[in-house]
Amino acid sequence: MEAQAALSIKDDPEVIAHRKLLRRRNLKRSLPLYVLLLPSAILLLIFAYVPLYGLVMAFQNYSPALGVFHSPFVGMKNFIQYFHSYQFPITLKNTLVISIYSLVVNTPLPVALAILTNQMRKQGFKKVFQVISYLPHFISTMVMCGMVLIFLSPQSGLFANIFHLFGAKLPDLMSDAGSFAHVYVWSDVWQHLGWNSIIYIAALSAIDPTYYEAATMDGATAWQKIRHIDIPMIMPTVMIILIMSVGNLLNVGFEKVLLLQNPLNLAGSEIISTYVYKIGLQNFQYSLSTAIGLFNTVINVILLLAVNWISKKTTDTTLF
């Protein structure tokens, strides 16, 4: 009976007319916001969704003369060619090593820096510290790579001169394939650590001060406040950032790797994105490069969905 009554109310012409009126009013009220959103939506459509038709090249033997719609279809041939090439294990291993290394280092350090900054009581020193830690983020990638090469030069670099003062010799790190991941990750930490901590500082500032007051009344130390208040309260933010980072796990910074790359460290620095660049733009193998890029994207999507599902089951924090 109740279900029938609900259906009759739902089908009532007056109810339907009232809902349509509410929708029109809401649309009219929100129209200026939709107008502001329109340019961004158009740009997103043009540069993010329209080019997706080019993914068809991954399944073709693409020829610029024939175009996307007339090039012969070859199925999974380009994917099989990449999987059987000698570069597949090298690029996949290097990409995973650098990505996982970056994830392990760049996840806890910004949290630690944010907690450290939050514990500072002298506002003047705190502001100076934050400015100093943020500044490297605004250095361009090309300039940053030039600085890294100068600092790590084994003949006249900054660290070479420091080593020389102690009677030691700095190894040529940029010529060592095994050292490339360390150089990439720790230079990235130096450049982006302060900037990455901003979101955690904002999360800490949003914590209700009554928690700290209650902890002080109970005689809690600073470490106990960090352990039992700060860390649990910002953990949802940490999980969201972690999920997003895992979703971009294979998207290692292309520009930085390419600029730091040289023939001597190629065994440790050739990653999927640099290989796609060389195959596609230097060797003109458009279909193969598209297939490799599509493989990279599919793996990222799978990782994103998997980590999001695990986070939802374990912590009730989810991205979607």
Buried (B, 14 or more C-beta within 10 A) or exposed (E): EEEEEEEEEEEEEEEEEEEEEEEEEEEEEEEEEEEEEEEEEEEEEEEEEEEEEBBBBBBBBBBEEEEBEEBEEBEEBBBEBBBEBEBBEBBBBBBBBBBEBBBEBBBEBBBEBBBEBBEEEEEEEBEEBBEEBBEBBEBEBEEBBEBBBEBBBBEEBEBBEEBEEEEEEBEBBBBBBEBBBBBBBBBBBBBBBBBBBBBBBEBBEEBEEEBBEEBEEEEBEEEEBBEEBBBEBBBBBBBBBBBEBBBEBBBBBBBBBBBBBEEBBBBBBBBBBBBBBBBBEEEEBBBBBBBBBBBBEEBBEEBBBEBBEBBBEEEEBBBE
